[in-house]
């Protein structure tokens, strides 16, 4: 079951592409979070979405907002992907236990073994304020994230 608006976002501790542990609770009281789940690094739609975020990064990573992108890829895969594409925001690995955080947010596709395209805008108190979930082939609209952040 996908988390709904008004739900408390489950805390997590995942490693980023540089091996640093990132917790959702690190941002509580300090920043809103755009938590974006994506299926796999190096795939066409995912690369397009993540590079679009890179190109508009000041809207999603600043004094008020932190962007966190999560996939079930290994930390090492994400490191190569981030270096290749110039992604300077955290790519978090939900590799092991495989999909644990994706499942907690209700966006893990058991039949595919990966997260679907789920996005959660989480306020500074850790409450989900906006969400969208798209299927694997369907890219998300970044303008929707901007509108959701403006509404906070």
C-alpha positions as CSV (number, residue, x, y, z in Angstrom):
1,X,0.0,0.0,0.0
2,X,1.5,3.3,-1.1
3,X,1.9,6.0,1.6
4,X,-0.8,8.7,1.4
5,X,-0.8,12.4,2.0
6,X,-0.9,13.0,5.7
7,X,1.0,9.8,6.6
8,X,4.2,10.0,8.6
9,X,7.1,9.1,6.3
10,X,9.0,6.0,7.5
11,X,12.6,6.8,8.6
12,X,15.4,5.0,6.9
13,X,19.2,4.8,6.7
14,X,20.6,4.1,3.3
15,X,24.1,4.5,1.8
16,X,24.6,7.0,-1.0
17,X,26.8,6.6,-4.1
18,X,29.8,7.6,-2.0
19,X,29.2,5.2,0.9
20,X,27.8,7.8,3.3
21,X,24.8,6.9,5.4
22,X,21.8,9.2,4.8
23,X,18.8,9.1,7.1
24,X,15.4,10.8,6.4
25,X,15.5,11.9,10.0
26,X,18.7,13.9,9.2
27,X,16.5,16.5,7.6
28,X,13.6,16.6,10.2
29,X,13.0,20.2,11.4
30,X,15.5,21.5,8.9
31,X,14.5,20.8,5.3
32,X,11.6,19.5,3.2
33,X,12.5,16.4,1.3
34,X,11.7,15.3,-2.3
35,X,12.1,11.5,-2.1
36,X,12.1,10.0,-5.5
37,X,12.2,6.3,-6.2
38,X,13.4,5.1,-9.6
39,X,13.6,1.6,-11.1
40,X,17.2,1.3,-12.4
41,X,20.3,3.4,-13.2
42,X,21.4,3.5,-16.8
43,X,17.8,3.0,-18.2
44,X,16.4,5.5,-20.7
45,X,13.5,7.0,-18.7
46,X,15.4,7.0,-15.4
47,X,18.4,8.7,-16.9
48,X,16.1,11.3,-18.5
49,X,14.3,12.0,-15.2
50,X,17.5,12.2,-13.1
51,X,19.3,14.4,-15.6
52,X,16.3,16.7,-15.7
53,X,16.5,17.0,-12.0
54,X,20.3,17.7,-12.3
55,X,19.5,20.5,-14.8
56,X,17.0,22.1,-12.4
57,X,18.8,21.2,-9.2
58,X,18.5,24.6,-7.4
59,X,14.7,24.1,-7.3
60,X,15.1,20.7,-5.6
61,X,18.2,21.1,-3.4
62,X,18.7,24.3,-1.5
63,X,18.4,25.8,2.0
64,X,14.7,24.6,2.3
65,X,14.7,21.4,0.2
66,X,16.8,18.2,-0.1
67,X,16.5,15.8,-3.1
68,X,17.0,12.1,-2.4
69,X,16.8,9.6,-5.2
70,X,16.4,5.9,-4.3
71,X,16.8,2.7,-6.4
72,X,17.4,-0.9,-5.7
73,X,20.8,-0.7,-7.5
74,X,24.0,-1.3,-5.6
75,X,25.9,1.7,-4.2
76,X,28.7,0.9,-6.7
77,X,26.4,1.0,-9.7
78,X,25.0,4.3,-8.5
79,X,28.5,5.7,-8.1
80,X,29.4,4.9,-11.8
81,X,26.0,6.2,-12.9
82,X,26.3,9.5,-10.9
83,X,29.8,10.1,-12.2
84,X,28.8,9.4,-15.8
85,X,25.8,11.7,-15.7
86,X,27.2,14.4,-13.4
87,X,24.5,13.8,-10.7
88,X,25.6,15.7,-7.6
89,X,22.7,14.9,-5.3
90,X,22.4,11.7,-3.2
91,X,21.5,8.5,-5.0
92,X,20.6,6.1,-2.2
93,X,20.9,2.3,-2.5
94,X,18.0,0.2,-1.4
95,X,19.9,-2.9,-2.5
96,X,20.0,-4.9,0.8
97,X,17.8,-6.0,2.3
98,X,16.6,-5.8,-1.2
99,X,13.8,-3.2,-1.5
100,X,13.2,-2.8,2.2
101,X,12.6,1.0,2.0
102,X,10.8,0.8,-1.3
103,X,8.4,-1.7,0.3
104,X,7.9,0.6,3.4
105,X,6.8,3.4,1.0
106,X,4.6,1.0,-1.0
107,X,6.4,1.4,-4.3
108,X,8.3,-2.0,-4.7
109,X,7.1,-4.0,-7.7
110,X,7.5,-7.6,-6.4
111,X,7.1,-9.1,-9.9
112,X,9.9,-6.8,-11.3
113,X,12.3,-6.7,-8.3
114,X,12.6,-3.0,-8.3
115,X,10.9,0.2,-7.3
116,X,8.3,1.9,-9.5
117,X,8.4,5.6,-10.1
118,X,7.1,6.9,-6.8
119,X,7.7,10.5,-5.5
120,X,7.0,11.8,-2.1
121,X,7.2,15.4,-0.9
122,X,7.8,15.3,2.8
123,X,7.6,18.3,5.0
124,X,10.1,19.3,7.7
125,X,8.1,17.4,10.3
126,X,8.3,14.2,8.3
127,X,4.7,14.1,7.0
128,X,3.9,13.2,3.4
129,X,2.4,16.3,1.8
130,X,2.2,15.2,-1.8
131,X,2.8,12.0,-3.8
132,X,2.6,10.6,-7.2
133,X,3.3,7.0,-8.4
134,X,3.8,6.2,-12.1
135,X,4.4,2.8,-13.7
136,X,7.8,1.8,-14.9
137,X,7.6,3.2,-18.4
138,X,5.9,6.5,-17.4
139,X,8.2,9.6,-16.7
140,X,7.1,12.1,-14.1
141,X,6.6,15.8,-14.6
142,X,9.1,17.9,-12.6
143,X,6.7,20.9,-12.6
144,X,4.4,18.9,-10.3
145,X,7.2,18.7,-7.7
146,X,7.8,22.4,-7.9
147,X,4.0,23.1,-7.4
148,X,3.9,20.7,-4.4
149,X,7.0,22.4,-2.8
150,X,5.5,25.9,-3.4
151,X,2.3,24.7,-1.5
152,X,4.3,23.9,1.7
